[in-house]
């Protein structure tokens, strides 16, 4: 398939040049079946420069120590749980960790409330099963089983959305590094390099707590929200630029001033106070993370390119802010209107944004 026609290629494809350059320059010890050393994996995630001149762009903007802990965990016999509210780059980091370590980020299980244990263990080709009975040829391996067989990293998204009895399917896999197949009176033994990265958040409804037995098999790394305004602006700018190229939208359509205003709004509503700390605010039910800011800017970018002069203006941003903030029509609409009147209306240089937002509410 022509990679140019793929909207979002996997990390190992999109960043193949960087991964190859790191592998060539990597002189540090590598765990068995790892494509890169732990040092090189962290460099790939956090960014840096290689001696021959290749620049590795940062994939994660945050504390380097968190990524070091995550990578060190995957080099042991414990699995990794990335925990945080929606929009803290859990999935993004997990994908890039798998790409750098295994060269394959596609061994993914998406957790859901109706999920069965077959998606974590194995299923069957029922035509062959009925014709020949249980056999290795009739077995359909799960992504986790495939990772065990080939010594790779498997990923489980939204672990806490999976029913508790299905979650516990992972206990034997993670503790014994073995997956029993009683129908064939055999088992799959994990090869060196196998491990598992799970993501979870505790803000959404439908959460299933992990059993103590399963939680012990994970080392938990809490993914925080960006600590400062400029750090969060840098994250949004970086991702908007990437998405703009993917969607063939000019990067120049997203002025840094508009991104900074949007990020400021989201940070203030999220924290319940203005950036200077002088005014207390009510917070909406929405998380208003960097991911939601990226979505608003990208939407505004599309409006500006296709229905404007190509430069994002207040009206283009206002079209998406209300939808991001107001998740509960009864409560959040009041919060948003109060913020407009007490903060946006009174802030110097924000009159255009105030008028645009008022027109949308």
Residue frames relative to the residue before (quaternion, step in Angstrom):
aa qw qx qy qz dx dy dz
X 1.0000 0.0000 0.0000 0.0000 0.00 0.00 0.00
X 0.4982 -0.6500 0.4886 0.3011 3.57 -1.03 0.82
X 0.3940 -0.7539 0.4768 0.2215 3.58 -0.51 1.21
X 0.5838 0.5976 -0.3768 0.4000 3.59 1.14 -0.53
X 0.6923 0.4765 -0.2767 0.4659 3.59 1.14 -0.52
X 0.5552 0.5942 -0.3992 0.4236 3.59 1.26 0.00
X 0.4635 -0.7033 0.4624 0.2772 3.58 -0.73 1.04
X 0.8117 -0.0138 0.0488 0.5818 3.56 0.81 -0.98
X 0.1721 -0.8025 0.5635 0.0942 3.60 -0.05 1.23
X 0.5983 -0.5584 0.4106 0.4020 3.64 -1.12 0.47
X 0.6891 -0.5213 0.3167 0.3912 3.55 -1.19 0.60
X 0.6651 0.5218 -0.3173 0.4297 3.59 0.94 -0.85
X 0.6549 0.4673 -0.3091 0.5071 3.58 1.24 -0.36
X 0.6807 0.5056 -0.2885 0.4447 3.56 0.88 -0.97
X 0.7919 0.2505 -0.1174 0.5443 3.58 1.05 -0.77
X 0.1769 0.8320 -0.5071 0.1388 3.57 1.13 0.68
X 0.6377 0.5385 -0.3351 0.4371 3.58 0.96 -0.81
X 0.6663 0.4944 -0.3021 0.4695 3.57 0.91 -0.89
X 0.6668 0.5090 -0.3071 0.4495 3.58 0.91 -0.89
X 0.6495 0.5056 -0.3150 0.4725 3.57 1.01 -0.78
X 0.6559 0.5074 -0.3130 0.4630 3.59 0.97 -0.83
X 0.6477 0.5085 -0.3152 0.4718 3.58 1.00 -0.77
X 0.6446 0.5223 -0.3239 0.4548 3.58 0.95 -0.85
X 0.6726 0.4994 -0.2974 0.4581 3.59 0.99 -0.84
X 0.7427 0.4092 -0.2227 0.4810 3.59 1.03 -0.76
X 0.5463 0.6625 -0.3740 0.3503 3.57 1.27 -0.28
X 0.0346 -0.8113 0.5833 -0.0204 3.57 -0.61 1.17
X 0.5148 0.6507 -0.4105 0.3783 3.58 1.27 0.07
X 0.6128 -0.5653 0.3903 0.3906 3.62 -1.14 0.49
X 0.2097 -0.7815 0.5809 0.0889 3.54 -1.03 0.90
X 0.4671 -0.6340 0.5290 0.3163 3.60 -0.99 0.75
X 0.6665 -0.5193 0.3530 0.4018 3.56 -1.19 0.53
X 0.8533 0.1195 -0.1466 0.4860 3.54 -1.01 1.02
X 0.4874 0.6166 -0.4690 0.4029 3.62 1.18 0.34
X 0.4496 -0.6822 0.5074 0.2737 3.58 -1.01 0.79
X 0.7859 0.1492 -0.0532 0.5977 3.57 1.14 -0.73
X 0.5427 -0.5788 0.4843 0.3687 3.57 -1.27 0.32
X 0.6599 -0.4857 0.3730 0.4352 3.61 -1.19 0.29
X 0.6185 0.5385 -0.3479 0.4545 3.60 1.01 -0.76
X 0.6946 0.4753 -0.2805 0.4614 3.58 0.85 -0.94
X 0.6091 0.5466 -0.3542 0.4524 3.59 1.07 -0.68
X 0.6632 0.4870 -0.3063 0.4787 3.59 0.93 -0.88
X 0.6293 0.5260 -0.3348 0.4640 3.60 1.00 -0.77
X 0.6345 0.5291 -0.3229 0.4618 3.57 1.02 -0.82
X 0.6957 0.4667 -0.2795 0.4691 3.60 0.91 -0.86
X 0.7836 0.3710 -0.1753 0.4664 3.58 0.80 -1.04
X 0.4978 -0.6640 0.4277 0.3583 3.59 1.19 -0.36
X 0.2474 0.7545 -0.5838 0.1693 3.54 -1.26 0.43
X 0.4433 -0.6644 0.5288 0.2869 3.54 -1.35 -0.16
X 0.3073 -0.7452 0.5654 0.1746 3.57 -1.03 0.82
X 0.6659 -0.5423 0.3288 0.3929 3.60 -1.11 0.60
X 0.7081 0.4604 -0.2865 0.4522 3.61 0.96 -0.74
X 0.6826 -0.5364 0.2654 0.4194 3.57 1.30 0.11
X 0.5073 0.6463 -0.4331 0.3706 3.60 1.22 -0.16
X 0.2424 -0.7586 0.5896 0.1348 3.56 -0.93 0.92
X 0.2198 -0.7594 0.6026 0.1086 3.55 -0.85 1.05
X 0.2854 -0.7841 0.5233 0.1726 3.57 -0.49 1.13
X 0.5216 -0.6477 0.4452 0.3318 3.60 -1.00 0.71
X 0.2687 -0.7528 0.5820 0.1498 3.56 -1.04 0.85
X 0.7749 0.1990 -0.0975 0.5920 3.56 1.23 -0.52
X 0.1845 -0.7655 0.6094 0.0925 3.56 -0.90 0.98
X 0.4952 0.6272 -0.4601 0.3870 3.56 -0.27 1.22
X 0.7670 -0.3618 0.2628 0.4603 3.53 -1.28 -0.33
X 0.4586 -0.7065 0.4726 0.2594 3.57 -0.70 1.10
X 0.6148 0.5820 -0.3522 0.3990 3.58 1.02 -0.80
X 0.6039 0.5615 -0.3649 0.4323 3.61 1.03 -0.67
X 0.6798 0.4725 -0.2892 0.4806 3.57 0.93 -0.89
X 0.6145 0.5402 -0.3480 0.4577 3.59 1.03 -0.71
X 0.6469 0.5087 -0.3144 0.4733 3.58 0.98 -0.84
X 0.6476 0.5255 -0.3148 0.4532 3.58 0.96 -0.88
X 0.6866 0.4751 -0.2864 0.4700 3.58 0.87 -0.93
X 0.6415 0.5194 -0.3261 0.4608 3.58 0.96 -0.82
X 0.6077 0.5550 -0.3450 0.4513 3.59 1.06 -0.71
X 0.6957 0.4866 -0.2790 0.4488 3.58 0.88 -0.94
X 0.6330 0.5113 -0.3309 0.4779 3.58 1.25 -0.29
X 0.6432 0.4658 -0.3238 0.5142 3.58 1.33 0.05
X 0.6450 -0.5209 0.3789 0.4112 3.58 -1.26 -0.30
X 0.5782 0.5675 -0.3896 0.4379 3.60 1.25 0.21
X 0.4421 -0.6724 0.5282 0.2709 3.53 -1.13 0.72
X 0.4130 -0.7077 0.5277 0.2241 3.55 -1.31 0.34
X 0.0978 -0.7680 0.6316 0.0422 3.56 -0.96 0.96
X 0.1606 -0.7689 0.6149 0.0703 3.56 -0.67 1.15
X 0.0546 -0.8316 0.5503 -0.0510 3.54 -0.41 1.29
X 0.3629 0.7218 -0.5379 0.2406 3.58 -0.95 0.83
X 0.6275 -0.5241 0.3990 0.4151 3.54 -1.27 0.24
X 0.6634 -0.4930 0.3509 0.4403 3.63 -1.16 0.34
X 0.7880 0.3415 -0.2461 0.4492 3.55 -1.05 0.80
X 0.5713 0.5979 -0.3881 0.4069 3.60 1.21 0.28
X 0.5891 -0.6445 0.3298 0.3590 3.59 1.21 0.62
X 0.2469 0.7892 -0.5288 0.1913 3.62 1.10 0.56
X 0.7040 0.4572 -0.2666 0.4735 3.57 0.77 -1.05
X 0.6277 0.5524 -0.3219 0.4440 3.56 1.00 -0.86
X 0.6831 0.4697 -0.2817 0.4830 3.58 0.88 -0.97
X 0.6408 0.5321 -0.3292 0.4448 3.60 0.94 -0.86
X 0.6513 0.5181 -0.3183 0.4539 3.57 0.92 -0.87
X 0.7099 0.4553 -0.2733 0.4626 3.58 0.83 -0.93
X 0.5912 0.5444 -0.3705 0.4657 3.60 1.09 -0.55
X 0.6734 0.4878 -0.2945 0.4710 3.59 0.90 -0.92
X 0.6437 0.5282 -0.3241 0.4491 3.58 0.99 -0.81
X 0.7040 0.4696 -0.2701 0.4593 3.58 0.90 -0.92
X 0.7128 0.4556 -0.2625 0.4642 3.59 0.97 -0.82
X 0.8218 0.2515 -0.0925 0.5028 3.58 0.79 -1.06
X 0.3919 -0.7034 0.4983 0.3215 3.57 1.16 -0.46
X 0.7296 0.3153 -0.1944 0.5748 3.56 1.30 0.30
X 0.0702 -0.8231 0.5635 0.0018 3.58 -0.42 1.23
X 0.5495 0.6768 -0.3551 0.3375 3.57 1.29 0.03
X 0.5339 0.6084 -0.4249 0.4052 3.62 1.22 -0.03
X 0.2127 0.8255 -0.4625 0.2437 3.50 0.52 1.33
X 0.1072 -0.7417 0.6591 0.0631 3.53 -1.13 0.84
X 0.2289 -0.7763 0.5756 0.1167 3.58 -0.73 1.08
X 0.3207 -0.7793 0.5119 0.1667 3.56 -0.49 1.21
X 0.0865 0.7748 -0.6223 0.0709 3.55 -1.14 0.74
X 0.6695 -0.5307 0.3472 0.3869 3.54 -1.26 0.42
X 0.7451 0.4000 -0.2258 0.4836 3.61 1.07 -0.66
X 0.3890 0.7617 -0.4499 0.2572 3.56 1.23 0.24
X 0.2666 -0.7435 0.5899 0.1675 3.57 -1.11 0.73
X 0.6399 -0.5583 0.3679 0.3787 3.56 -1.23 0.40
X 0.4814 0.6701 -0.4412 0.3530 3.62 1.20 -0.27
X 0.6582 0.5290 -0.3144 0.4336 3.58 1.03 -0.76
X 0.6878 0.4254 -0.2787 0.5179 3.58 1.26 -0.32
X 0.7488 0.3657 -0.2042 0.5137 3.59 1.13 -0.59
X 0.6387 -0.4531 0.3650 0.5036 3.59 0.17 -1.28
X 0.2275 -0.7443 0.6058 0.1650 3.51 -1.30 0.34
X 0.4390 -0.6891 0.5138 0.2615 3.55 -1.29 -0.26
X 0.3957 -0.6235 0.6167 0.2727 3.49 -1.29 0.59
X 0.2931 -0.8298 0.4437 0.1693 3.56 -0.05 1.31
X 0.5724 0.5695 -0.3956 0.4376 3.60 1.10 -0.45
X 0.6963 0.4437 -0.2675 0.4968 3.57 0.93 -0.91
X 0.6165 0.5584 -0.3461 0.4341 3.55 1.05 -0.74
X 0.6844 0.4699 -0.2822 0.4808 3.59 0.96 -0.85
X 0.6909 0.4899 -0.2853 0.4485 3.56 1.03 -0.77
X 0.8385 0.2028 -0.0522 0.5030 3.57 0.83 -0.99
X 0.4910 -0.6330 0.4567 0.3868 3.57 1.23 -0.28
X 0.7245 -0.4134 0.2961 0.4653 3.60 -1.27 0.02
X 0.1853 0.7591 -0.6031 0.1603 3.53 -0.87 1.04
X 0.6505 -0.5085 0.3810 0.4160 3.55 -1.26 0.31
X 0.6395 0.5387 -0.3288 0.4389 3.58 1.07 -0.69
X 0.6852 0.4758 -0.2821 0.4739 3.59 1.15 -0.60
X 0.5501 0.6375 -0.3816 0.3812 3.58 1.27 -0.30
X 0.1485 -0.7629 0.6239 0.0817 3.59 -1.01 0.85
X 0.2698 -0.8069 0.4993 0.1638 3.60 -0.21 1.21
X 0.4345 -0.6534 0.5518 0.2824 3.56 -1.18 0.64
X 0.6655 -0.4663 0.3686 0.4515 3.62 -1.22 0.14
X 0.6324 0.5265 -0.3389 0.4561 3.60 1.05 -0.71
X 0.6569 0.5000 -0.3081 0.4728 3.58 0.94 -0.87
X 0.6311 0.5269 -0.3279 0.4654 3.58 1.00 -0.80
X 0.6483 0.5140 -0.3155 0.4647 3.59 0.98 -0.83
X 0.6331 0.5281 -0.3292 0.4603 3.59 1.02 -0.76
X 0.6839 0.5078 -0.2829 0.4409 3.57 0.90 -0.97
X 0.7927 0.3212 -0.1441 0.4976 3.58 1.02 -0.79
X 0.4801 -0.6999 0.4267 0.3123 3.60 1.24 0.16
X 0.4690 0.6712 -0.4389 0.3701 3.55 0.91 0.96
X 0.5661 -0.5715 0.4715 0.3614 3.53 -1.38 0.01
X 0.1659 -0.7548 0.6265 0.1013 3.57 -0.94 0.94
X 0.2266 -0.7723 0.5810 0.1208 3.56 -1.17 0.61
X 0.0783 -0.7656 0.6370 0.0448 3.57 -1.06 0.82
X 0.2097 -0.7967 0.5596 0.0900 3.56 -0.55 1.20
X 0.8505 0.0955 -0.0932 0.5087 3.56 -1.14 0.77
X 0.0219 -0.8513 0.5237 -0.0229 3.55 0.75 1.09
X 0.7108 0.4734 -0.2743 0.4421 3.59 0.92 -0.84
X 0.5747 0.5496 -0.4002 0.4555 3.60 1.23 0.06
X 0.5783 0.5832 -0.3724 0.4321 3.57 1.24 -0.34
X 0.5451 -0.6168 0.4376 0.3619 3.65 -0.88 0.79
X 0.6271 -0.6049 0.3476 0.3464 3.56 -1.02 0.87
X 0.6704 0.4963 -0.3195 0.4496 3.60 0.93 -0.81
X 0.6418 0.4910 -0.3242 0.4919 3.60 1.16 -0.55
X 0.5732 0.5847 -0.3656 0.4426 3.58 1.07 -0.72
X 0.7029 0.5081 -0.2744 0.4153 3.55 0.84 -1.02
X 0.4363 0.6680 -0.4641 0.3848 3.57 1.30 0.00
X 0.6537 0.5462 -0.3056 0.4254 3.56 1.14 -0.67
X 0.5086 0.6846 -0.4293 0.2973 3.61 1.13 -0.45
X 0.6937 0.4575 -0.2807 0.4802 3.60 0.80 -0.98
X 0.6310 0.5452 -0.3329 0.4402 3.57 0.99 -0.84
X 0.7481 0.4165 -0.2258 0.4646 3.57 0.86 -0.96
X 0.7114 0.4437 -0.2723 0.4722 3.60 1.03 -0.64
X 0.7775 0.3251 -0.1653 0.5124 3.59 0.90 -0.92
X 0.2775 -0.7691 0.5127 0.2620 3.57 1.30 -0.36
X 0.6091 0.5033 -0.3331 0.5145 3.50 1.08 0.92
X 0.1676 -0.7755 0.6033 0.0806 3.55 -1.09 0.81
X 0.2843 -0.7832 0.5252 0.1729 3.62 -0.34 1.18
X 0.1057 -0.7445 0.6547 0.0767 3.57 -1.17 0.70
X 0.1668 -0.8470 0.4938 0.1046 3.62 0.33 1.20
X 0.5913 0.5869 -0.3750 0.4065 3.62 1.07 -0.59
X 0.7538 0.3227 -0.1828 0.5424 3.59 1.15 -0.60
X 0.3889 -0.7405 0.4588 0.3000 3.57 1.33 0.08
X 0.6147 0.4971 -0.3592 0.4960 3.54 0.97 0.93
X 0.2235 -0.7613 0.5885 0.1552 3.57 -1.27 -0.18
X 0.3798 -0.6776 0.5742 0.2587 3.54 -1.34 0.30
X 0.2125 -0.7730 0.5889 0.1027 3.55 -0.79 1.06
X 0.4429 -0.7089 0.4825 0.2618 3.58 -0.82 0.97
X 0.3568 -0.7145 0.5642 0.2096 3.55 -1.05 0.82
X 0.6460 -0.4854 0.4062 0.4267 3.56 -1.27 0.33
X 0.7014 0.4130 -0.3390 0.4717 3.53 -0.97 0.91
X 0.5800 0.5855 -0.3817 0.4185 3.57 1.21 -0.39
X 0.2518 0.7164 -0.6383 0.1258 3.52 -1.14 0.75
X 0.3561 -0.7396 0.5422 0.1795 3.54 -1.30 0.15
X 0.1363 -0.7515 0.6407 0.0782 3.55 -1.08 0.85
X 0.0594 -0.7901 0.6101 0.0084 3.56 -0.76 1.06
X 0.1815 -0.7530 0.6182 0.1337 3.55 -1.20 0.54
X 0.0532 0.7924 -0.6050 0.0565 3.56 -1.14 0.62
X 0.0683 -0.7607 0.6394 0.0888 3.55 -1.27 0.41
X 0.3264 -0.7663 0.5293 0.1617 3.54 -1.17 0.59
X 0.5049 0.6637 -0.4170 0.3614 3.57 1.19 0.47
X 0.6793 0.5048 -0.2951 0.4434 3.59 1.06 -0.68
X 0.5559 -0.5725 0.4785 0.3663 3.53 -1.30 0.27
X 0.7381 0.4163 -0.2942 0.4419 3.56 -1.23 0.41
X 0.3599 0.7507 -0.4792 0.2780 3.55 1.16 0.59
X 0.1456 -0.7582 0.6305 0.0807 3.56 -1.03 0.88
X 0.3962 -0.7374 0.4976 0.2273 3.57 -0.53 1.17
X 0.4648 -0.6523 0.5172 0.3017 3.56 -1.10 0.67
X 0.4841 -0.6297 0.5114 0.3281 3.57 -1.07 0.68
X 0.6234 -0.5518 0.3935 0.3900 3.55 -1.17 0.52
X 0.6245 0.5492 -0.3389 0.4399 3.59 1.06 -0.73
X 0.6921 0.4531 -0.2841 0.4847 3.57 0.95 -0.83
X 0.6357 0.5450 -0.3414 0.4271 3.60 0.92 -0.83
X 0.6242 0.5509 -0.3438 0.4343 3.59 1.06 -0.69
X 0.6426 0.5312 -0.3281 0.4442 3.59 1.15 -0.49
X 0.6982 0.4311 -0.2589 0.5096 3.59 1.28 -0.20
X 0.2399 -0.6643 0.6734 0.2183 3.48 -1.34 0.46
X 0.2519 -0.8101 0.5182 0.1081 3.57 -0.61 1.16
X 0.0762 -0.7591 0.6460 0.0256 3.53 -0.95 0.98
X 0.2611 -0.7763 0.5580 0.1335 3.58 -0.62 1.15
X 0.2577 -0.7731 0.5668 0.1214 3.55 -0.72 1.14
X 0.2214 -0.8219 0.5111 0.1192 3.61 -0.38 1.17
X 0.5606 -0.5295 0.4977 0.3971 3.50 -1.36 0.15
X 0.6332 -0.5223 0.3834 0.4235 3.63 -1.14 0.44
X 0.4589 -0.7257 0.4497 0.2460 3.57 -0.92 0.93
X 0.8175 0.2023 -0.0822 0.5329 3.59 0.97 -0.77
X 0.6617 -0.5210 0.3717 0.3906 3.54 -1.26 0.46
X 0.7028 0.4751 -0.2890 0.4436 3.59 0.77 -1.00
X 0.6129 0.5391 -0.3519 0.4581 3.60 1.08 -0.66
X 0.6800 0.4749 -0.2938 0.4751 3.58 0.93 -0.85
X 0.6098 0.5353 -0.3477 0.4699 3.59 1.06 -0.70
X 0.6466 0.5267 -0.3179 0.4511 3.59 0.96 -0.88
X 0.6284 0.5308 -0.3294 0.4636 3.59 1.03 -0.80
X 0.6827 0.4864 -0.2895 0.4621 3.58 0.85 -1.00
X 0.6421 0.5264 -0.3265 0.4518 3.60 0.91 -0.90
X 0.6668 0.5207 -0.2979 0.4422 3.57 0.90 -0.97
X 0.7250 0.4404 -0.2513 0.4662 3.57 0.80 -1.01
X 0.6170 0.5331 -0.3501 0.4610 3.60 1.06 -0.70
X 0.6319 0.5282 -0.3334 0.4589 3.58 1.00 -0.79
X 0.6629 0.5026 -0.3043 0.4642 3.58 0.94 -0.89
X 0.6897 0.4737 -0.2854 0.4675 3.56 0.88 -0.94
X 0.6104 0.5634 -0.3471 0.4354 3.56 1.09 -0.70
X 0.6484 0.5022 -0.3117 0.4798 3.56 1.04 -0.79
X 0.6447 0.5272 -0.3209 0.4512 3.56 0.99 -0.83
X 0.7464 0.3806 -0.1993 0.5082 3.55 0.99 -0.91
X 0.4224 -0.7290 0.4369 0.3151 3.56 1.37 0.08
X 0.4126 0.6537 -0.5072 0.3812 3.53 0.96 1.03
X 0.5083 -0.6648 0.4388 0.3274 3.64 -0.80 0.86
X 0.4980 -0.6700 0.4648 0.2950 3.57 -0.92 0.94
X 0.6139 0.5837 -0.3460 0.4032 3.59 1.09 -0.66
X 0.5638 0.6291 -0.3794 0.3774 3.59 1.25 -0.27
X 0.7170 0.4039 -0.2463 0.5119 3.63 1.25 -0.14
X 0.1717 -0.8135 0.5479 0.0924 3.63 0.14 1.24
X 0.5663 -0.6272 0.4198 0.3312 3.56 -1.02 0.82
X 0.6081 0.5721 -0.3621 0.4146 3.60 1.07 -0.66
X 0.6715 0.4829 -0.3068 0.4708 3.58 0.97 -0.80
X 0.6221 0.5247 -0.3418 0.4699 3.58 1.03 -0.71
X 0.6582 0.5114 -0.3200 0.4502 3.58 0.93 -0.86
X 0.6393 0.5153 -0.3378 0.4601 3.61 0.98 -0.75
X 0.6642 0.5025 -0.3111 0.4577 3.57 0.90 -0.89
X 0.6648 0.4968 -0.3088 0.4646 3.59 0.87 -0.92
X 0.6180 0.5413 -0.3414 0.4566 3.60 1.02 -0.75
X 0.6413 0.5204 -0.3209 0.4637 3.59 0.93 -0.89
X 0.6928 0.4797 -0.2859 0.4564 3.58 0.79 -0.99
X 0.6553 0.5100 -0.3197 0.4564 3.60 0.95 -0.81
X 0.6762 0.4959 -0.3025 0.4531 3.58 0.92 -0.86
X 0.6726 0.4739 -0.3052 0.4794 3.59 0.91 -0.82
X 0.6414 0.5359 -0.3155 0.4493 3.57 1.07 -0.75
X 0.7496 0.4104 -0.2116 0.4743 3.58 0.92 -0.92
X 0.4264 -0.7224 0.4523 0.3030 3.58 1.21 -0.40
X 0.7450 0.2528 -0.2105 0.5803 3.57 1.19 0.52
X 0.5635 -0.5883 0.4514 0.3642 3.55 -1.24 0.44
X 0.6881 -0.5071 0.3279 0.4024 3.56 -1.23 0.46
X 0.6962 0.4496 -0.2810 0.4840 3.60 1.06 -0.65
X 0.4862 -0.7086 0.3992 0.3195 3.57 1.30 -0.03
X 0.5211 0.6820 -0.3973 0.3247 3.61 1.22 0.01
X 0.7883 0.2610 -0.1272 0.5425 3.58 1.07 -0.65
X 0.2968 -0.7387 0.5787 0.1773 3.54 -0.88 0.99
X 0.1455 -0.8021 0.5783 0.0315 3.54 -1.06 0.85
X 0.4587 -0.6152 0.5483 0.3324 3.54 -1.30 0.30
X 0.3043 -0.7594 0.5497 0.1686 3.56 -1.06 0.75
X 0.4291 -0.6904 0.5154 0.2711 3.60 -1.01 0.75
X 0.6399 -0.5311 0.3899 0.3956 3.56 -1.30 0.11
X 0.5771 0.5952 -0.3753 0.4146 3.60 1.18 -0.47
X 0.5191 -0.6533 0.4546 0.3116 3.60 -1.13 0.64
X 0.1463 -0.8374 0.5125 0.1210 3.61 1.16 -0.61
X 0.1961 0.8035 -0.5266 0.1966 3.54 0.81 1.06
X 0.7113 -0.4107 0.3389 0.4588 3.55 -1.34 -0.04
X 0.6028 0.5702 -0.3600 0.4264 3.59 1.07 -0.69
X 0.6733 0.4767 -0.3009 0.4784 3.59 0.99 -0.78
X 0.6098 0.5345 -0.3491 0.4697 3.59 1.10 -0.63
X 0.6214 0.5364 -0.3303 0.4659 3.58 1.02 -0.80
X 0.6551 0.5178 -0.3080 0.4559 3.57 0.96 -0.88
X 0.6582 0.5092 -0.3102 0.4597 3.60 0.94 -0.88
X 0.6737 0.4916 -0.2990 0.4637 3.58 0.91 -0.92
X 0.6527 0.5125 -0.3231 0.4549 3.60 0.94 -0.85
X 0.6288 0.5203 -0.3240 0.4785 3.57 1.06 -0.77
X 0.6646 0.4965 -0.2965 0.4732 3.57 0.96 -0.88
X 0.6087 0.5582 -0.3313 0.4563 3.54 1.11 -0.75
X 0.6564 0.5060 -0.3055 0.4688 3.56 0.98 -0.86
X 0.6335 0.5220 -0.3268 0.4683 3.57 1.00 -0.80
X 0.6852 0.5028 -0.2901 0.4400 3.57 0.87 -0.98
X 0.6849 0.4898 -0.2880 0.4561 3.57 0.96 -0.87
X 0.7845 0.3741 -0.1851 0.4586 3.58 0.79 -1.02
X 0.8121 0.2140 -0.1016 0.5333 3.60 1.11 -0.59
X 0.7186 0.3677 -0.2526 0.5334 3.59 1.23 0.28
X 0.7088 -0.4496 0.3326 0.4298 3.53 -1.20 -0.59
X 0.6505 -0.5483 0.3082 0.4257 3.58 1.26 0.28
X 0.6911 0.4050 -0.2740 0.5322 3.58 1.27 -0.10
X 0.4517 -0.6995 0.4832 0.2706 3.58 -0.78 1.02
X 0.0748 -0.7738 0.6286 0.0227 3.53 -0.99 0.94
X 0.7522 -0.4056 0.2711 0.4430 3.55 -1.33 0.18
X 0.6550 0.5299 -0.3214 0.4323 3.59 0.94 -0.86
X 0.6409 0.5234 -0.3299 0.4543 3.59 1.07 -0.66
X 0.6642 0.4809 -0.2982 0.4885 3.59 1.05 -0.73
X 0.6317 0.5606 -0.3325 0.4196 3.57 0.95 -0.89
X 0.5919 0.5980 -0.3637 0.3996 3.56 1.10 -0.65
X 0.7745 0.3485 -0.1857 0.4941 3.60 1.11 -0.61
X 0.5448 0.6458 -0.4063 0.3479 3.60 1.16 -0.49
X 0.6715 0.5096 -0.3178 0.4339 3.58 0.78 -1.00
X 0.6604 0.5102 -0.3113 0.4546 3.59 0.96 -0.81
X 0.6609 0.4983 -0.3060 0.4704 3.59 1.08 -0.67
X 0.7107 0.4637 -0.2559 0.4630 3.58 0.98 -0.87
X 0.7676 0.3758 -0.1933 0.4819 3.57 0.82 -1.02
X 0.0277 0.7919 -0.6050 0.0777 3.56 -0.19 1.32
X 0.7247 0.2571 -0.1665 0.6172 3.57 1.14 -0.70
X 0.3721 -0.7802 0.4484 0.2276 3.62 -0.21 1.22
X 0.6698 0.5115 -0.3111 0.4394 3.59 1.00 -0.71
X 0.7780 0.3569 -0.1790 0.4851 3.57 0.77 -1.05
X 0.7302 0.4780 -0.2642 0.4104 3.56 0.72 -1.07
X 0.6024 0.5660 -0.3702 0.4238 3.60 1.07 -0.62
X 0.6383 0.5141 -0.3219 0.4740 3.57 1.04 -0.76
X 0.6373 0.5321 -0.3190 0.4571 3.58 0.96 -0.90
X 0.6852 0.4937 -0.2841 0.4540 3.57 0.88 -0.95
X 0.6643 0.5001 -0.3098 0.4610 3.59 0.94 -0.84
X 0.6377 0.5131 -0.3275 0.4720 3.61 1.02 -0.74
X 0.6422 0.5158 -0.3256 0.4642 3.58 0.99 -0.79
X 0.6321 0.5348 -0.3372 0.4481 3.58 0.96 -0.81
X 0.7275 0.4555 -0.2490 0.4487 3.57 0.86 -0.96
X 0.7579 0.4055 -0.2171 0.4627 3.59 0.94 -0.82
X 0.7818 0.3061 -0.1602 0.5191 3.60 1.09 -0.60
X 0.7418 0.4267 -0.2559 0.4495 3.58 0.50 -1.18
X 0.6626 0.5290 -0.3062 0.4327 3.60 0.89 -0.92
X 0.7497 0.4158 -0.2082 0.4708 3.57 1.01 -0.85
X 0.5884 0.6044 -0.3729 0.3865 3.61 1.18 -0.24
X 0.5079 -0.6692 0.4579 0.2907 3.55 -0.87 1.02
X 0.8323 0.2186 -0.1784 0.4772 3.53 -0.96 0.93
X 0.6503 0.5246 -0.3124 0.4520 3.57 1.28 0.07
X 0.3364 0.7731 -0.4892 0.2232 3.62 1.22 0.21
X 0.6430 0.5270 -0.3337 0.4443 3.58 0.99 -0.78
X 0.6569 0.4991 -0.3084 0.4737 3.57 1.02 -0.78
X 0.6178 0.5460 -0.3393 0.4529 3.58 1.06 -0.78
X 0.6822 0.4834 -0.2951 0.4624 3.58 0.83 -0.98
X 0.6579 0.5184 -0.3135 0.4474 3.58 0.96 -0.85
X 0.6830 0.4826 -0.2823 0.4700 3.56 0.96 -0.89
X 0.6272 0.5279 -0.3402 0.4607 3.59 1.01 -0.72
X 0.6489 0.5234 -0.3203 0.4498 3.56 1.04 -0.72
X 0.6990 0.4643 -0.2639 0.4757 3.58 1.23 -0.47
X 0.6999 0.4477 -0.2714 0.4859 3.63 1.25 -0.16
